[in-house]
Amino acid sequence: MEISIVIAFSPGPRQVVEIPMTIEPGFTAAQALTSAAYLGESAAHGLEVTGLGVWGRKIGPSYLLQDQDRLEIYRSLTVDPKVARRERFVKQGAKKAAGLFAKRRIGAKAGY
């Protein structure tokens, strides 16, 4: 009896690749990745793996996969989120009609 899994990863910003696979019960996450590379899924080649997860929960390479698991391959961030937020704020400017608290109720306290 084989089980169905999906290997999901993002080769770049706003791109998601999902590879459906059927594997034998008892396969680990590392074995599934090796099997996907063996099957010729070229999209996964050259991908720097910084972590693995199943449905958003971090796992190790020795995790035993179960039926309907979604094995996620995490890559490193290319931009620090704090730096990106600062750059967006600088680009947006400190206008009165911009930002988180731009829409205020009449008579409300500042920031609410």
C-alpha positions in Angstrom: 0.0 0.0 0.0 1.4 3.4 -1.0 0.7 6.8 0.6 0.3 10.1 -1.2 2.3 13.2 -0.2 3.0 16.6 -1.8 6.4 18.2 -1.7 6.0 22.0 -1.8 8.7 24.7 -2.1 9.2 28.2 -3.3 12.1 28.8 -5.8 11.5 32.5 -5.7 9.2 35.3 -4.5 5.5 34.6 -5.1 6.2 31.2 -6.7 5.1 27.9 -5.3 5.9 24.5 -6.8 4.0 21.4 -5.6 5.2 17.9 -6.6 2.6 15.2 -5.8 4.2 11.8 -5.1 3.3 8.3 -3.9 5.7 6.6 -1.6 6.0 3.5 0.5 4.9 3.7 4.2 7.9 4.3 6.5 9.6 6.9 4.2 11.4 9.7 6.0 11.4 13.3 4.9 15.0 13.0 3.7 14.2 9.8 1.7 11.2 11.6 0.0 13.5 14.5 -1.0 16.1 12.1 -2.4 13.3 10.2 -4.2 12.0 13.4 -5.7 15.4 14.4 -7.0 15.8 10.8 -8.4 12.5 11.1 -10.3 14.0 14.1 -12.1 12.0 16.9 -10.5 14.5 19.5 -11.7 12.7 22.4 -9.9 14.1 21.1 -6.6 17.7 21.0 -7.8 20.0 23.7 -6.5 17.5 24.7 -3.8 19.2 25.6 -0.6 17.3 23.8 2.2 17.3 25.6 5.5 14.5 23.7 7.1 11.6 21.2 6.5 8.0 21.3 7.7 4.8 19.4 7.4 1.7 21.6 7.1 3.6 24.6 8.7 5.1 22.6 11.6 8.9 22.3 11.6 10.2 18.8 11.4 13.6 17.0 11.1 14.8 14.9 8.2 14.1 11.7 10.1 10.3 12.5 10.4 8.2 9.6 9.2 5.7 10.8 6.5 2.1 9.9 6.7 -0.7 9.8 4.1 -1.8 13.3 2.8 1.2 15.1 4.4 2.5 18.2 2.7 6.2 18.3 3.0 7.4 21.9 2.8 11.0 22.8 2.0 12.0 26.2 3.5 14.7 28.4 2.0 16.6 31.3 3.6 15.2 34.8 3.4 16.8 37.0 0.8 15.8 40.3 2.6 15.4 41.0 6.3 11.7 41.7 6.9 12.6 44.7 9.2 14.7 46.3 6.5 12.0 45.8 3.9 9.4 47.4 6.2 11.7 50.4 6.8 12.3 50.8 3.1 8.6 50.7 2.3 7.9 53.3 4.9 10.6 55.6 3.5 9.2 55.2 0.0 5.6 55.8 1.2 6.6 58.9 3.2 5.2 60.3 6.4 2.0 61.6 4.7 -1.0 62.2 6.8 -3.2 59.9 4.7 -0.7 57.0 4.8 0.2 54.3 7.3 -1.6 52.2 9.8 -3.6 54.9 11.5 -4.5 56.9 8.4 -8.3 56.4 8.7 -9.4 57.8 12.1 -12.8 58.1 13.5 -13.9 61.7 14.2 -13.2 62.5 17.9 -11.1 59.4 18.5 -7.7 59.4 20.3 -4.6 59.4 18.2 -3.6 55.8 17.3 -7.1 54.4 17.5 
